Amino acid sequence: MDFRDTSEQAAFRQQVRDFLTGELPAGWGSPDFHLPFAERMAFYREWAKKLGRKGWMAPAWPKEYGGAGMSIMEQFIFNEEVAKARAPAVGGIGVNFAGPTIILYGTEEQKQEHLPPILAGDVVWCQGFSEPGAGSDLASLQTRAVRDGDDYVINGQTTWTSGAQFAQKMILLARTDPEAPKHKGISYFLLDMKSPGIAIQPLVNIAGVPGFNEVFFDNVRISSKNLLGEENRGWYIGTATLDFERSSIGAAWATAQGVEDLAHYAREHPDRDRGSALLHNPAVRWELAERSIEAEVARLLSYRVVSLQSRGLVPNYEASIAKLYTSELQQRIAATGVKIAGLYGLLDRHSKGAPLKGRLMRAYLWSVAATIGGGTSEIQRNIIATRGLGLPRD
């Protein structure tokens, strides 16, 4: 693989870097930088508008739908530079999942209705795929959608629905043919979260944050015009949704930056047993070196995925390798951070003396979810074994 940019790619990379340097506040991304919550939210909203004006809110979307019409490699370069600068990643599920799926499978009416509000930042989407009994085995979902004239009536429940309490729209999988084999009786819907009969119950995670939710559907009516693609073909559309943006370059750079933050902390803080900086401790240096090498491996695995995408191939087990390795690395880096900081690593951001403003403790708790969300480590290993190594299922 040639790691060098073409002259056009290098020019675009520099354009993105110049934009980030000029638009991000001074000190953004440094360990000690902090914005109050209200100011941070205001900055995110203005940041999204700036990206939207350049077509960078949805870089790979066709220009006729407000995107920049970028190639796969240009989108990757953009995402890589944003991640390196620790700039806000905007758009979420609307830009990264719902929008591309609507572009691929939606009617022109659905495209005109849903795509402009996504790019304007006027609508937040959530993903209604998983259920209490259908997470890793998603095709076992039981939420029902029964046809009633021009509507479908939906009853059931989703869970682990990130951001549902803030969302206006949901991409929803529901069973429309209970007699069909489980992969062939599912349909894909574009649901208005203000529809009567929807109840949302936030779930507080181990880090004390209500990041995801249970969503209950009680005779929720949805017009048949909000069926995406063909009835009973939702499983295949849903797998396409999960194929989008699979390089994980943001997560790979986040691991490297996590190691950099730990090295900064170790240079600036003393080892209380030795009387010198923590970084002078050979055990600390060795562990940080190990994590740094692993972060570079994660970045190279992302490059492998995007190199396949740029040739028109769909990464499968390669994406699972990148996801598995990077998510488990996040846990190792978090554990290293807490280990280096000692008991201080257990302090949260509200405690005096919390290292890196409490980020070590939060990272340690959040990293638990990294190996579960988006497919558990066990599922990724099964994919690697069967599709990558050709091993039998039994």
C-alpha positions in Angstrom: 0.0 0.0 0.0 1.2 3.5 -0.9 0.7 5.7 2.1 1.5 8.9 0.2 -1.3 11.2 -1.0 -1.7 12.1 -4.6 -1.0 15.8 -5.3 -4.8 16.4 -5.4 -5.3 14.5 -2.1 -2.4 16.4 -0.5 -4.0 19.7 -1.6 -7.3 18.7 -0.1 -5.8 17.5 3.1 -4.0 20.9 3.5 -7.3 22.7 2.8 -9.0 20.8 5.6 -6.1 21.4 8.0 -6.2 25.2 7.2 -9.9 25.2 7.8 -9.6 23.4 11.1 -6.8 25.7 12.3 -8.7 28.8 11.4 -12.1 27.8 12.8 -11.3 25.8 16.0 -10.8 27.9 19.2 -7.2 28.3 20.3 -6.1 25.4 22.5 -9.0 23.1 21.3 -8.2 19.5 21.9 -5.4 20.1 24.5 -5.7 18.2 27.8 -6.5 21.4 29.7 -8.9 23.0 27.3 -12.5 23.4 28.6 -15.7 25.1 27.4 -18.7 25.4 29.7 -21.6 23.1 28.5 -23.8 25.9 27.1 -20.9 27.5 25.1 -19.8 24.1 23.8 -23.3 23.3 22.5 -23.5 26.8 20.9 -20.1 26.1 19.2 -21.3 22.7 18.0 -24.3 24.3 16.3 -22.3 27.0 14.6 -19.6 24.4 13.6 -22.3 22.3 11.9 -23.5 25.3 9.9 -19.9 26.1 8.8 -19.4 22.5 7.6 -22.8 22.6 5.9 -21.9 25.7 3.9 -18.8 23.9 2.5 -20.7 20.7 1.8 -18.6 19.0 4.4 -21.4 18.0 6.7 -22.0 15.0 4.4 -18.7 14.8 2.4 -19.6 11.7 0.3 -23.2 12.6 -0.4 -23.9 13.5 -4.1 -23.9 17.3 -4.7 -27.5 17.3 -5.7 -28.4 16.3 -2.2 -26.2 18.9 -0.5 -23.0 16.9 -0.1 -19.6 17.5 -1.6 -19.5 14.6 -4.0 -16.3 13.4 -2.6 -14.5 10.1 -3.3 -14.1 7.5 -0.7 -10.4 8.6 -0.2 -11.3 12.2 0.1 -14.0 11.5 2.7 -11.4 9.4 4.6 -8.9 12.2 4.5 -11.5 14.6 5.8 -12.5 12.3 8.6 -8.9 11.6 9.5 -8.0 15.3 9.7 -11.1 16.0 11.8 -10.1 13.2 14.2 -6.5 14.3 14.4 -7.6 17.8 15.3 -10.2 16.4 17.8 -12.7 18.6 16.1 -16.4 17.9 16.7 -17.9 15.1 14.7 -21.3 16.3 13.6 -24.2 14.7 11.9 -24.4 11.5 13.9 -26.8 8.8 12.7 -28.6 11.2 10.4 -25.5 11.9 8.3 -23.6 8.6 8.7 -26.5 6.1 8.6 -30.0 7.3 7.8 -29.0 9.7 5.0 -26.8 7.4 3.0 -29.5 4.6 3.3 -32.2 7.0 2.1 -30.0 8.1 -0.8 -29.6 4.4 -1.8 -33.1 3.0 -1.3 -35.4 6.0 -0.8 -38.0 7.4 -3.2 -37.4 10.9 -4.6 -40.1 12.1 -2.2 -38.4 10.6 0.8 -35.1 12.2 -0.3 -36.6 15.6 -0.6 -38.3 15.3 2.7 -35.5 14.0 4.8 -32.1 14.9 3.4 -32.2 18.8 3.5 -33.2 18.9 7.2 -30.3 16.5 8.0 -27.8 18.8 6.3 -29.3 21.9 7.9 -28.8 20.3 11.4 -32.5 20.7 12.0 -33.2 17.1 12.8 -31.6 14.5 15.0 -32.0 10.8 14.2 -31.7 7.7 16.3 -31.4 4.0 15.4 -34.2 1.6 16.4 -32.6 -1.8 15.6 -31.8 -3.7 18.8 -34.3 -5.1 21.3 -33.9 -6.7 24.8 -33.9 -10.2 23.1 -32.4 -9.2 19.8 -29.0 -7.5 20.1 -26.2 -9.7 18.7 -28.9 -11.8 16.9 -30.6 -8.8 15.5 -32.7 -10.8 13.0 -34.7 -12.2 16.0 -36.3 -8.9 16.6 -40.0 -9.1 17.6 -41.3 -5.5 17.2 -44.4 -5.9 14.9 -45.6 -3.6 12.1 -49.1 -4.7 10.9 -50.5 -3.2 7.7 -53.8 -1.3 8.2 -55.0 0.5 5.1 -52.4 3.1 4.2 -50.7 2.8 7.6 -48.7 0.3 9.6 -49.4 -0.1 13.2 -46.3 -0.7 15.3 -46.1 -2.5 18.7 -43.0 -3.5 20.5 -39.8 -2.2 22.0 -36.2 -1.2 21.1 -33.4 -0.7 23.6 -29.9 0.7 23.7 -31.3 3.5 21.5 -28.6 6.2 21.7 -29.9 9.7 21.8 -33.6 8.7 21.5 -34.6 11.3 24.1 -33.3 14.1 21.8 -34.2 12.6 18.4 -37.0 13.8 16.1 -36.7 10.8 13.7 -35.8 7.1 13.9 -34.7 4.5 11.5 -36.7 1.4 12.6 -36.6 -2.3 11.8 -39.9 -4.1 12.5 -41.3 -7.5 11.6 -44.0 -7.4 8.9 -44.2 -11.1 8.2 -44.0 -13.3 11.3 -44.4 -16.5 9.2 -41.3 -15.8 7.0 -37.8 -16.9 7.9 -36.5 -14.4 10.4 -34.2 -12.6 7.9 -37.0 -12.3 5.3 -39.9 -10.8 7.2 -38.5 -7.5 8.4 -39.2 -4.0 7.0 -37.4 -0.7 7.3 -39.2 2.4 8.4 -38.6 6.2 8.8 -40.4 7.0 12.0 -41.4 10.4 13.4 -40.6 10.3 17.1 -43.5 12.7 17.9 -46.0 10.0 16.8 -48.6 9.2 19.4 -47.9 6.0 21.3 -44.2 6.4 21.7 -42.7 6.3 25.2 -39.0 6.9 25.9 -37.2 5.7 29.0 -33.6 6.9 29.4 -31.2 4.4 30.8 -28.3 5.6 33.0 -25.1 3.8 32.1 -22.2 2.8 34.3 -20.6 6.2 33.8 -23.8 7.9 35.2 -24.9 9.2 31.9 -28.3 8.6 30.3 -26.8 8.0 26.9 -29.2 5.4 25.6 -32.8 4.5 26.1 -35.6 2.1 25.9 -38.3 3.1 23.4 -41.8 1.6 23.6 -44.3 1.5 20.8 -48.0 1.2 21.6 -50.2 1.1 18.5 -48.0 3.7 16.8 -49.3 4.5 13.3 -46.9 5.2 10.5 -47.8 6.0 6.9 -46.8 3.5 4.3 -45.0 6.3 2.5 -42.4 6.0 5.3 -41.6 2.4 4.4 -38.0 2.5 3.0 -37.6 0.1 0.1 -39.7 -3.0 -0.3 -41.7 -4.6 2.4 -40.0 -7.6 4.0 -36.6 -6.5 2.6 -35.6 -4.4 5.6 -32.9 -6.8 6.8 -30.9 -6.3 3.7 -31.4 -2.6 3.8 -30.4 -2.6 7.4 -27.1 -4.4 6.7 -26.4 -1.7 4.1 -26.9 0.9 6.8 -24.3 -0.9 9.0 -21.8 -0.9 6.1 -21.5 2.9 5.9 -18.5 4.6 7.4 -16.7 1.4 8.6 -13.1 2.5 8.5 -13.2 3.5 12.2 -10.5 6.1 11.6 -12.0 8.4 14.3 -11.7 5.6 16.9 -8.2 4.7 15.8 -7.0 8.3 16.2 -8.8 8.6 19.5 -6.7 5.7 20.8 -3.5 7.4 19.8 -4.6 10.7 21.3 -5.5 8.9 24.5 -2.0 7.6 24.8 -0.6 11.1 24.1 -2.7 12.5 26.9 -1.4 9.8 29.3 2.2 10.6 28.2 1.5 14.3 28.9 0.2 13.5 32.3 3.1 11.2 33.1 5.6 14.0 32.1 3.9 16.6 34.3 3.1 14.6 37.4 5.5 13.0 40.0 5.9 9.4 40.9 5.3 9.7 44.6 7.4 6.7 45.4 10.4 7.8 43.3 10.3 11.6 43.6 10.6 12.1 39.9 8.2 12.4 37.0 6.0 9.3 36.4 7.5 9.1 32.9 10.9 8.3 34.4 9.5 5.0 35.7 10.6 2.3 33.3 7.3 0.3 33.8 5.3 3.4 32.9 7.4 4.1 29.8 7.1 0.4 28.7 3.3 0.4 29.1 2.9 3.6 27.2 5.1 2.4 24.5 3.0 -0.8 24.1 -0.2 1.2 23.9 1.4 3.6 21.4 2.4 0.7 19.1 -1.1 -0.8 19.4 -2.6 2.6 18.5 -0.5 2.6 15.3 -1.7 -0.9 14.5 -5.4 0.3 14.9 -4.7 3.1 12.5 -3.2 0.8 9.9 -6.2 -1.6 10.2 -8.4 1.4 9.4 -6.2 2.1 6.3 -6.8 -1.4 5.2 -10.5 -1.0 5.4 -10.6 2.2 3.4 -8.2 0.8 0.8 -10.8 -1.9 0.1 -13.6 0.7 -0.1 -11.6 2.9 -2.5 -11.4 -0.1 -4.9 -15.2 -0.6 -4.8 -15.0 -3.6 -2.4 -17.2 -4.0 0.7 -15.1 -4.7 3.8 -16.5 -7.5 5.8 -14.3 -9.4 8.2 -11.6 -6.7 7.6 -14.0 -4.2 9.3 -14.7 -6.7 12.1 -10.9 -7.0 12.7 -10.6 -3.2 12.9 -13.6 -2.9 15.2 -12.6 -5.7 17.5 -9.0 -4.6 17.8 -9.7 -0.9 18.3 -12.5 -1.4 20.9 -10.5 -3.8 23.0 -7.5 -1.4 22.7 -9.7 1.4 24.2 -10.2 -0.7 27.3 -6.4 -1.4 27.6 -5.6 2.3 27.2 -8.2 3.2 29.8 -6.8 0.6 32.2 -3.3 1.9 31.7 -4.5 5.4 32.5 -6.1 4.4 35.8 -3.0 2.3 36.6 -0.6 5.2 36.1 -2.7 7.7 38.0 -3.2 5.3 40.9 -6.1 6.1 43.3 -6.4 9.5 41.7 -7.5 7.8 38.5 -10.8 6.9 40.3 -11.8 10.6 40.8 -14.4 12.1 38.5 -14.4 15.6 37.0 -16.2 17.1 40.0 -13.4 16.0 42.4 -10.4 18.2 43.3 -7.2 16.6 41.9 -9.0 14.5 39.3 -6.4 13.7 36.6 -7.1 15.2 33.1 -10.3 16.7 34.5 -11.7 13.2 35.3 -11.3 11.8 31.8 -9.4 8.8 33.1 -12.3 7.6 35.2 -14.9 8.3 32.4 -12.8 6.6 29.8 -12.4 3.5 32.0 -16.2 3.3 32.5 -17.1 4.2 28.9 -14.7 1.7 27.4 -16.9 -1.2 28.7 -19.5 -0.3 26.0 -16.8 -0.1 23.2 -16.7 -3.9 23.0 -20.5 -4.3 23.0 -22.0 -1.5 20.9 -21.9 -2.1 17.1 -21.6 -5.9 17.6 -19.9 -7.6 20.6 -16.4 -8.8 20.5 -17.7 -12.4 20.4 -19.8 -11.6 17.3 -16.7 -9.9 15.6 -14.6 -13.0 16.3 -17.3 -15.3 14.8 -17.3 -13.1 11.6 -13.5 -13.2 11.4 -13.5 -17.0 11.9 -16.2 -17.9 9.4 -15.8 -15.2 6.7 -12.2 -14.5 7.1 -10.6 -17.8 8.0 -13.3 -20.0 6.4 -13.9 -22.0 9.6 -17.1 -24.0 10.0 -19.9 -22.8 12.3 -20.1 -26.1 14.1 
